[in-house]
Amino acid sequence: MSDPTTPPDEPETPENGAGKPPPEDGIEAISIETELKSSYLDYAMSVIVSRALPDVRDGLKPVHRRILFAMNEGGNTPDKPYSKSARIVGDVIGKYHPHGDSAVYDALVRMAQP
């Protein structure tokens, strides 16, 4: 995400990295600070885009989508008697959401509120 996907417009010169022979062993020495900054930014953007922001298509986050899918698979519809939230959360965690149960409980409660 932080790496450019298109090559730069300026031609490569010895000042900006051209003309250097590749390392013998194929391993390029880089600064640990530079790599950590780049890697953290990539990871943070990935988390924000894939988990924290609702999807444009339906407005749901992945945890909401997993809850609704598990409820549909379990036959939870408005015309049926109530089901305990522990059953729904257990199904979601066991099948679709391999994280802690607090995120699923929080999302389920927020979905139930008007």
C-alpha positions, 0 to 999 in steps of 0.5 A, spaced: 500 500 500 505 504 501 509 502 495 508 505 489 505 501 483 507 505 477 514 506 476 517 513 477 517 518 471 524 520 472 530 516 469 534 512 474 541 516 475 547 513 479 544 518 484 537 515 485 539 508 485 541 506 478 548 503 476 549 499 482 550 492 481 545 487 485 547 484 491 551 477 490 547 473 495 540 477 492 539 480 499 539 487 500 541 491 506 536 496 508 534 500 515 530 496 520 526 503 521 525 504 514 522 497 513 518 497 520 515 504 518 513 501 511 510 494 514 506 497 519 503 502 514 501 496 510 498 492 515 495 498 518 491 500 511 490 493 510 486 492 517 482 499 516 480 497 509 478 490 510 476 490 517 474 497 520 471 500 515 464 498 513 463 495 506 460 500 501 456 495 498 451 493 504 454 497 509 456 491 514 463 490 517 465 483 516 463 481 523 456 483 522 456 479 515 458 473 519 453 474 525 447 474 519 450 468 516 450 464 522 443 466 524 441 465 517 444 458 517 441 456 524 434 458 522 433 464 526 428 468 523 423 473 525 417 468 525 421 463 530 422 463 537 428 467 540 434 464 541 440 465 546 445 470 544 450 465 546 448 460 541 449 465 536 456 467 538 458 460 539 456 459 532 460 465 529 466 464 533 466 456 532 465 457 524 467 464 521 470 468 526 476 465 530 477 471 534 475 473 541 467 473 543 467 480 545 467 483 538 461 478 536 457 480 542 459 487 541 457 487 534 450 483 536 448 488 541 449 494 536 445 490 531 439 489 536 439 496 538 435 501 533 
